[in-house]
Amino acid sequence: MKRTLSILILALLSSLAVAQNAAAANQAVISFSAPTTYTDGTPITAALSYGVWQGLSGAVKTKVATITTTTSTITTGLLSGKTYCWQVDASDGAQTSALSNEACKTFAPPVPSTVTITVQ
């Protein structure tokens, strides 16, 4: 009997850190809950790897990371004013799950630290 691997991402974006000093320094910490059973309820005993997919809202996503020893990763170089979305898949070596639910975040432009007004 072939088992189907399913991944339920409970909190894809459990933490999101944004550096405000420059658009190129914007970062997202992507973390998720690992599946423990196949869709038929059988426990997963194989080592899993996870693919992290990223793209702008409404655009095609590309795989930006493959992780094997953790359930989190950091993506960098995100641009201010853009909305990014992420999804995750899981693989047991024999099969790969469908993509998880999508989580999106809009990166606001940095706020200036000081404003100078000159009155003439």
Secondary structure, 3 states (H helix, E strand, C coil): CCCCCCCCCCCCCCCCCCCCCCHHHEEEEEECCCCCECCCCCECCCCCEEEEEEEECCCCCEEEEEECCCCEEEEEEECCCCEEEEEEEEECCCCECCCCCCEEEECCCCCCCCCCCCCC
